[in-house]
Amino acid sequence: MSLYSAMRSGISGMSAQSARLAAISDNISNSQTAGYKRATVDFSTLVTSPGDRTTYSASGVQSNVHYQVEQDGTLLGTSSTTDMAISGSGFFVVGNSATGTPDYALTRAGSFLPDDSGFLRNTSGQYLQGWKLDANGGLGTVNTTRFDDLETINVGNLAYGGSRTTQMGLTGNLPAQATVGTNFATTTTFYDSLGNAQDIKLDWTMTTAPDPAAAPTPIDGVWELTVTAPGAYTVTPAGAQTFTFASVGPYAGMMVDGTGTPLGSMPFTVTSGTSATSPTPDSFTLNVSNITQLRGDYVPQITADGAKAGRVTSVNIDETGKLWALYDNGARQGLYQVPVANVTNPDGLVTQAGNTYTLGRDSGTLTLSAGNSGKAGTVVGSALEQSNVDIATELVSLIETQRAYSSNATLVRTTDELVEETTRLKR
């Protein structure tokens, strides 16, 4: 009977509008929840039996919940260096425990703070996962389609023993107007494997003064360099080394070899053995091939890597998701790579509590990568993604839903009256 189908249709409409009202309620209540994605309810027609040209059997409506996962919220800066957001597509990977093998999930909620053990955890109790970097800040071979190589990021009890010097360069000028026997000494600092400062001395002594006007052959300037390292270190080549500087020609003032060709490289190797204060052998290269001999002052410039021992002052996250430890000596060290997770179909993810999502049957292939590469969005440190809920839109939807629900309720009441009137016909 069409009256009963009309009643069923009205009831299904009330049920569908109730679902929409519930979604609007969640959206409004989570309008200030970082990383929250707006829920919408779409409607589709139900057809339970084919109609004909003389009668119509109402079937009603069914509701389908959809989360606007791919719609970004506004990014707002924060004062916490461990807060992070993603500008573009992708999710952070989190686990429900800091140790062992956790249950993994994806989230856009990036408000992470260290717990009492230093593990980064967000407000819903989920722990941030990442790939551990090696001592040089490099990332080895990792699986980018599974969570197997991830571990919980820990920023507590960070220790830093400094970084050893691996290379040193000397540039500058030796005065061409100097006389034979003139000596210039320079002492500089390098760092061993524990970040301890060590002094190294460089002595330049002129042995032949340049004379471009000498006949029949111009005289080139000649200097000797002696590199003196601490007692535990050896220098190769050892002793005074002779360097010739052209006085005329296209390479005048430059360091040349025996054929008058510019000296491409003249490295010294400084090496130590192991000791109680330096258990790891140290070795670095000192290159002096960029010295010139021109009229002027002795102005040495030394560049070297390495840093003294320091302590952590803060952490920093760059646009690729690499988490750096910053030290009071000005150095920084890469600790973890925070991956950005992408799936083929974000709408296929299964929504869970705590603003998290798990892989579903329809989510497609998982890909883990550094931020700002491929499909992955850019990681923004000291920022949070706000909810993508617009309150004005929700209030408009609330009014529409209220009216639609009232209309369906009116339909049910009217149908009920008609059924009762039909029933009275039998009396």
Secondary structure, 3 states (H helix, E strand, C coil): CHHHHHHHHHHHHHHHHHHHHHHHHHHHHCCCCCCCCCEEEEEEECCCCCCCCCCCCCCCEEEEEEECCCCCCCEEECCCCCEEEEECCCEEEEECCCCCCCCEEEECCCEEEECCCCEEEECCCCEEEEEECCCCCCCCCCCCCCCCCCEECECCCCCCCCECCCEEEEEEEEECCCCCCCEEEEEEEEECCCCCEEEEEEEEEEEECCECCCCCCCECEEEEEEEECCCCEEEECCCCEEEEECCCCCCCCEEECCCCCECCCCEEEEEECCCCCCCCCCEEEEEEEEEEEECCCCCCEEEECCECCCCEEEEEECCCCEEEEEECCCCEEEEEECCEEEECCHHHCEEECCCEEECCCCCCCEEEECCCCCCCCEEEECEEECCCCCHHHHHHHHHHHHHHHHHHHHHHHHHHHHHHHHHHCCC
